[in-house]
Amino acid sequence: MTDRMVEIRNMVRGNISIKKPEYGINLKWSTFNQPRKIPFSLLE
């Protein structure tokens, strides 16, 4: 069974980062409207 993915987009004109080492998340966006996909199980 494949894991569901969630797409998160940068909706501002600046750098965005999400750092949560306890959940294994370290995401960075640098451009407007840039998508990133992460497993739904991390957001649950």
C-alpha positions in Angstrom: 0.0 0.0 0.0 1.4 3.4 -0.9 1.5 6.2 1.6 -0.7 9.2 1.0 1.2 12.4 0.2 0.3 15.9 1.0 1.4 18.8 -1.2 2.4 22.0 0.6 3.1 25.2 -1.4 5.0 28.4 -0.6 2.4 31.1 -1.1 4.6 34.1 0.0 7.5 35.8 -1.8 10.2 34.8 0.7 12.1 31.9 2.2 10.1 29.4 4.3 11.4 26.5 6.4 9.8 23.9 8.7 12.2 22.2 11.1 10.9 19.5 13.4 13.7 17.0 14.1 11.5 15.0 16.5 9.2 14.2 13.5 12.0 13.9 10.9 10.8 17.0 9.0 13.3 19.5 7.6 11.8 21.3 4.6 12.8 24.5 2.8 11.1 26.6 0.1 12.9 29.5 -1.7 10.6 30.4 -4.5 6.9 31.5 -4.8 4.4 28.7 -5.4 7.0 26.0 -5.1 5.4 22.7 -4.1 6.8 20.1 -1.7 5.3 16.7 -1.0 5.5 15.0 2.4 3.9 11.9 3.7 0.5 12.3 5.4 1.7 10.2 8.3 4.2 12.9 9.3 1.3 15.5 9.5 -1.1 13.2 11.3 
